Amino acid sequence: MKITSPAPVGHVRIELSGQDTLHVLNPQSIVAYQGPARSREDRFMDLGGAFRKKKWIRSRLQGPSQFILGLPAGFSLEVLEIPEDSSLLFDFRHVVMFTDGIAFKTKVLKWKTAWITRELVRIKFSGPGTLGILTAGDLATIQLDPDQPLFVDKNALVAYPENASIQLSVYGNSLASQHMNVQWEIKGRGPVLIQTGSRDKDLQDKMTDDGWLKRLLREVLPFGSVYIK
């Protein structure tokens, strides 16, 4: 299987050889396909997968063929090689495709972890095989330490090791802790996968052509955001 991403990222081209089989969980993102018509087979998802992905249909594609997968603006597709003994627990919403050879099962989180994270289940994948992950921005990998905690924005965490210790927290002085998103404090061993797309609306506003006075008037005047464009 060969995957190429053009610049700027907006789509990926995927080429399958005669022995490749790929499962695409978001079939409507396939914007162009070239190959035998019979090499695409759509199937119904199981109930759990349909609930988590909010999709009822997935596609099974075989080679030799190629297709273009459209991506949402600001998102990128990251390809991960999953070993047989992988312990990573994924947020299933980020998974868009996987190859034959990948097996997965639902892992019900411990009550304490579920209460902290507001997640009841995550998905554990095992290989060998390839997993396609959709992320806001790029995907970063950080290795955990059993003693030194890693703090991760709760909206940025894609996957973490099954045996990691997790709790919700903030860090820094009082001013920092009062003005940051809730963080996941994680300890353990193994990699953590993080999507790096910024969610700082103030930073996005500063990168526009608007001057500081216009931004200030939008904030302080009644209905300023409506009348001041």
C-alpha beads as a LAMMPS data file, in Angstrom:
LAMMPS data file: protein, C-alpha beads

229 atoms
228 bonds

1 atom types
1 bond types

-500.0 500.0 xlo xhi
-500.0 500.0 ylo yhi
-500.0 500.0 zlo zhi

Masses

1 110.0

Atoms # bond

1 1 1 0.000 0.000 0.000
2 1 1 1.291 3.456 -0.926
3 1 1 -0.061 6.699 0.503
4 1 1 0.972 10.122 -0.738
5 1 1 -0.082 13.500 0.685
6 1 1 0.108 16.603 -1.485
7 1 1 0.864 20.056 -0.122
8 1 1 -1.183 21.725 1.150
9 1 1 -2.886 18.807 2.853
10 1 1 -6.450 18.458 1.611
11 1 1 -6.528 14.930 0.328
12 1 1 -4.430 11.783 0.131
13 1 1 -3.902 9.415 -2.780
14 1 1 -3.881 5.745 -1.808
15 1 1 -2.590 3.033 -4.122
16 1 1 -3.331 -0.630 -3.386
17 1 1 -1.342 -3.465 -4.915
18 1 1 -2.907 -6.779 -5.895
19 1 1 -2.464 -8.213 -2.398
20 1 1 -3.656 -5.193 -0.404
21 1 1 -7.026 -4.917 1.339
22 1 1 -8.086 -1.743 3.113
23 1 1 -11.149 -0.995 5.245
24 1 1 -12.353 2.635 5.052
25 1 1 -14.690 3.705 7.849
26 1 1 -15.817 6.950 6.176
27 1 1 -16.751 5.857 2.625
28 1 1 -18.225 9.247 1.693
29 1 1 -14.725 10.727 1.935
30 1 1 -13.689 8.681 -1.140
31 1 1 -13.936 11.368 -3.826
32 1 1 -12.381 9.417 -6.738
33 1 1 -11.659 5.739 -7.419
34 1 1 -9.820 3.944 -10.214
35 1 1 -9.898 0.170 -10.456
36 1 1 -12.263 -2.743 -10.980
37 1 1 -15.778 -1.881 -9.793
38 1 1 -16.048 -5.207 -7.967
39 1 1 -12.976 -4.344 -5.843
40 1 1 -15.080 -2.090 -3.616
41 1 1 -17.491 -3.831 -1.266
42 1 1 -19.571 -1.824 1.206
43 1 1 -20.753 -3.484 4.401
44 1 1 -22.795 -2.565 7.445
45 1 1 -20.839 -1.753 10.584
46 1 1 -21.528 -3.547 13.824
47 1 1 -23.756 -1.630 16.217
48 1 1 -20.903 -0.478 18.465
49 1 1 -18.864 0.872 15.566
50 1 1 -21.880 2.631 14.083
51 1 1 -22.617 4.300 17.422
52 1 1 -19.057 5.562 17.941
53 1 1 -18.439 6.652 14.334
54 1 1 -22.027 7.814 13.719
55 1 1 -21.770 5.933 10.405
56 1 1 -23.590 2.796 9.309
57 1 1 -21.511 1.817 6.269
58 1 1 -17.826 0.985 5.816
59 1 1 -15.984 0.077 2.616
60 1 1 -13.623 -2.807 1.895
61 1 1 -11.267 -1.963 -0.986
62 1 1 -8.906 -4.370 -2.735
63 1 1 -6.002 -3.885 -5.130
64 1 1 -4.918 -3.325 -7.704
65 1 1 -6.684 0.034 -7.440
66 1 1 -6.186 3.609 -6.335
67 1 1 -8.422 6.251 -4.859
68 1 1 -8.376 9.776 -3.430
69 1 1 -9.555 10.357 0.112
70 1 1 -10.778 13.892 0.843
71 1 1 -9.866 15.400 4.224
72 1 1 -11.613 18.112 6.251
73 1 1 -9.913 21.522 6.186
74 1 1 -7.067 21.701 8.688
75 1 1 -6.887 17.918 9.172
76 1 1 -4.213 15.464 8.106
77 1 1 -4.021 11.702 7.731
78 1 1 -1.317 9.936 9.733
79 1 1 -0.389 6.316 9.027
80 1 1 0.699 4.129 11.951
81 1 1 2.224 0.664 11.892
82 1 1 0.536 -1.334 14.650
83 1 1 2.536 -4.262 16.098
84 1 1 0.996 -7.443 17.423
85 1 1 1.564 -6.431 21.052
86 1 1 0.324 -2.827 20.841
87 1 1 -1.238 -1.566 24.068
88 1 1 -2.521 1.786 22.780
89 1 1 -6.139 2.732 23.433
90 1 1 -7.578 4.935 20.671
91 1 1 -10.433 7.372 20.454
92 1 1 -12.337 5.598 17.654
93 1 1 -13.454 8.886 16.128
94 1 1 -9.920 9.450 14.812
95 1 1 -9.682 6.097 13.004
96 1 1 -10.549 6.326 9.303
97 1 1 -9.055 3.138 7.860
98 1 1 -7.096 -0.025 8.599
99 1 1 -5.570 -2.894 6.644
100 1 1 -6.327 -6.587 6.789
101 1 1 -4.351 -8.073 9.655
102 1 1 -5.574 -5.478 12.131
103 1 1 -7.796 -6.801 14.891
104 1 1 -9.560 -4.599 17.422
105 1 1 -11.674 -4.937 20.494
106 1 1 -13.549 -2.627 22.800
107 1 1 -11.922 -1.987 26.156
108 1 1 -14.261 -0.901 28.925
109 1 1 -12.326 1.574 31.046
110 1 1 -11.948 1.228 34.780
111 1 1 -14.649 3.082 36.693
112 1 1 -12.199 5.685 38.035
113 1 1 -10.716 6.368 34.600
114 1 1 -14.165 6.492 32.984
115 1 1 -15.373 8.993 35.588
116 1 1 -12.294 11.188 35.081
117 1 1 -12.239 11.107 31.291
118 1 1 -16.018 10.969 30.660
119 1 1 -15.284 8.034 28.330
120 1 1 -16.706 4.591 28.958
121 1 1 -14.772 2.720 26.266
122 1 1 -11.735 3.031 24.000
123 1 1 -10.550 0.789 21.177
124 1 1 -7.439 -1.383 21.353
125 1 1 -5.897 -2.405 18.018
126 1 1 -3.422 -5.213 17.446
127 1 1 -1.471 -6.069 14.302
128 1 1 0.621 -6.455 12.441
129 1 1 -1.026 -3.960 10.136
130 1 1 -1.536 -0.310 9.263
131 1 1 -3.911 2.191 10.837
132 1 1 -4.994 5.514 9.302
133 1 1 -5.601 8.294 11.843
134 1 1 -7.327 11.615 11.134
135 1 1 -5.968 14.453 13.267
136 1 1 -6.371 18.208 13.591
137 1 1 -2.939 19.391 12.495
138 1 1 -0.094 16.893 12.743
139 1 1 0.339 13.927 15.074
140 1 1 3.027 14.134 17.767
141 1 1 4.403 11.257 19.850
142 1 1 5.677 11.717 23.421
143 1 1 7.094 8.932 25.578
144 1 1 5.652 8.651 29.073
145 1 1 7.681 8.592 32.270
146 1 1 6.528 6.572 35.310
147 1 1 7.485 9.407 37.702
148 1 1 7.351 12.656 35.724
149 1 1 3.737 13.390 34.686
150 1 1 2.805 14.463 31.182
151 1 1 0.054 17.081 30.930
152 1 1 -2.023 16.973 27.735
153 1 1 -4.954 19.174 26.714
154 1 1 -8.045 16.995 27.019
155 1 1 -9.051 17.827 23.425
156 1 1 -5.671 16.809 21.985
157 1 1 -5.236 13.234 23.259
158 1 1 -5.648 10.601 20.523
159 1 1 -4.210 7.450 22.125
160 1 1 -2.425 6.345 25.289
161 1 1 -1.128 3.030 26.739
162 1 1 -3.680 0.776 28.375
163 1 1 -1.804 0.620 31.694
164 1 1 -1.147 4.356 31.998
165 1 1 -2.224 6.221 35.130
166 1 1 -4.632 9.052 34.287
167 1 1 -6.257 11.865 36.195
168 1 1 -7.621 15.294 35.325
169 1 1 -5.542 18.232 36.432
170 1 1 -4.114 21.664 35.649
171 1 1 -0.560 22.869 36.231
172 1 1 1.487 26.023 36.705
173 1 1 0.782 28.933 39.024
174 1 1 -2.689 30.123 39.916
175 1 1 -2.969 32.393 36.857
176 1 1 -1.961 29.582 34.508
177 1 1 -4.294 27.035 36.069
178 1 1 -7.256 29.422 35.907
179 1 1 -6.863 30.133 32.184
180 1 1 -6.065 26.762 30.655
181 1 1 -8.207 23.911 29.426
182 1 1 -8.501 20.902 31.688
183 1 1 -5.454 18.668 31.265
184 1 1 -4.971 14.917 31.363
185 1 1 -2.155 14.134 33.796
186 1 1 -0.618 10.869 32.583
187 1 1 2.157 8.667 33.984
188 1 1 3.422 5.297 32.812
189 1 1 5.470 3.765 30.039
190 1 1 5.008 3.862 26.297
191 1 1 3.971 6.443 23.702
192 1 1 1.163 8.989 23.842
193 1 1 -0.272 10.264 20.533
194 1 1 -1.373 13.908 20.425
195 1 1 -3.041 15.954 17.700
196 1 1 -1.302 19.314 17.491
197 1 1 -3.839 21.532 15.701
198 1 1 -4.290 24.721 17.750
199 1 1 -7.707 25.454 19.247
200 1 1 -6.676 28.908 20.461
201 1 1 -9.302 31.189 18.894
202 1 1 -7.424 34.269 20.096
203 1 1 -4.333 33.097 18.232
204 1 1 -6.373 32.573 15.072
205 1 1 -7.851 36.059 15.383
206 1 1 -4.390 37.580 15.746
207 1 1 -3.296 35.932 12.518
208 1 1 -6.038 37.705 10.551
209 1 1 -5.788 41.181 9.055
210 1 1 -7.947 42.758 11.766
211 1 1 -6.261 45.485 13.808
212 1 1 -6.212 45.499 17.601
213 1 1 -8.715 48.368 17.772
214 1 1 -11.295 46.505 15.698
215 1 1 -10.894 43.393 17.846
216 1 1 -11.226 45.484 21.018
217 1 1 -14.410 47.195 19.796
218 1 1 -15.956 43.817 18.941
219 1 1 -15.400 42.709 22.522
220 1 1 -16.429 45.833 24.462
221 1 1 -19.308 47.267 22.410
222 1 1 -22.797 45.751 22.681
223 1 1 -23.342 43.541 19.638
224 1 1 -19.874 44.551 18.444
225 1 1 -19.257 41.186 16.842
226 1 1 -22.439 41.653 14.791
227 1 1 -21.883 45.169 13.485
228 1 1 -18.080 45.349 13.261
229 1 1 -16.779 43.067 10.512

Bonds

1 1 1 2
2 1 2 3
3 1 3 4
4 1 4 5
5 1 5 6
6 1 6 7
7 1 7 8
8 1 8 9
9 1 9 10
10 1 10 11
11 1 11 12
12 1 12 13
13 1 13 14
14 1 14 15
15 1 15 16
16 1 16 17
17 1 17 18
18 1 18 19
19 1 19 20
20 1 20 21
21 1 21 22
22 1 22 23
23 1 23 24
24 1 24 25
25 1 25 26
26 1 26 27
27 1 27 28
28 1 28 29
29 1 29 30
30 1 30 31
31 1 31 32
32 1 32 33
33 1 33 34
34 1 34 35
35 1 35 36
36 1 36 37
37 1 37 38
38 1 38 39
39 1 39 40
40 1 40 41
41 1 41 42
42 1 42 43
43 1 43 44
44 1 44 45
45 1 45 46
46 1 46 47
47 1 47 48
48 1 48 49
49 1 49 50
50 1 50 51
51 1 51 52
52 1 52 53
53 1 53 54
54 1 54 55
55 1 55 56
56 1 56 57
57 1 57 58
58 1 58 59
59 1 59 60
60 1 60 61
61 1 61 62
62 1 62 63
63 1 63 64
64 1 64 65
65 1 65 66
66 1 66 67
67 1 67 68
68 1 68 69
69 1 69 70
70 1 70 71
71 1 71 72
72 1 72 73
73 1 73 74
74 1 74 75
75 1 75 76
76 1 76 77
77 1 77 78
78 1 78 79
79 1 79 80
80 1 80 81
81 1 81 82
82 1 82 83
83 1 83 84
84 1 84 85
85 1 85 86
86 1 86 87
87 1 87 88
88 1 88 89
89 1 89 90
90 1 90 91
91 1 91 92
92 1 92 93
93 1 93 94
94 1 94 95
95 1 95 96
96 1 96 97
97 1 97 98
98 1 98 99
99 1 99 100
100 1 100 101
101 1 101 102
102 1 102 103
103 1 103 104
104 1 104 105
105 1 105 106
106 1 106 107
107 1 107 108
108 1 108 109
109 1 109 110
110 1 110 111
111 1 111 112
112 1 112 113
113 1 113 114
114 1 114 115
115 1 115 116
116 1 116 117
117 1 117 118
118 1 118 119
119 1 119 120
120 1 120 121
121 1 121 122
122 1 122 123
123 1 123 124
124 1 124 125
125 1 125 126
126 1 126 127
127 1 127 128
128 1 128 129
129 1 129 130
130 1 130 131
131 1 131 132
132 1 132 133
133 1 133 134
134 1 134 135
135 1 135 136
136 1 136 137
137 1 137 138
138 1 138 139
139 1 139 140
140 1 140 141
141 1 141 142
142 1 142 143
143 1 143 144
144 1 144 145
145 1 145 146
146 1 146 147
147 1 147 148
148 1 148 149
149 1 149 150
150 1 150 151
151 1 151 152
152 1 152 153
153 1 153 154
154 1 154 155
155 1 155 156
156 1 156 157
157 1 157 158
158 1 158 159
159 1 159 160
160 1 160 161
161 1 161 162
162 1 162 163
163 1 163 164
164 1 164 165
165 1 165 166
166 1 166 167
167 1 167 168
168 1 168 169
169 1 169 170
170 1 170 171
171 1 171 172
172 1 172 173
173 1 173 174
174 1 174 175
175 1 175 176
176 1 176 177
177 1 177 178
178 1 178 179
179 1 179 180
180 1 180 181
181 1 181 182
182 1 182 183
183 1 183 184
184 1 184 185
185 1 185 186
186 1 186 187
187 1 187 188
188 1 188 189
189 1 189 190
190 1 190 191
191 1 191 192
192 1 192 193
193 1 193 194
194 1 194 195
195 1 195 196
196 1 196 197
197 1 197 198
198 1 198 199
199 1 199 200
200 1 200 201
201 1 201 202
202 1 202 203
203 1 203 204
204 1 204 205
205 1 205 206
206 1 206 207
207 1 207 208
208 1 208 209
209 1 209 210
210 1 210 211
211 1 211 212
212 1 212 213
213 1 213 214
214 1 214 215
215 1 215 216
216 1 216 217
217 1 217 218
218 1 218 219
219 1 219 220
220 1 220 221
221 1 221 222
222 1 222 223
223 1 223 224
224 1 224 225
225 1 225 226
226 1 226 227
227 1 227 228
228 1 228 229
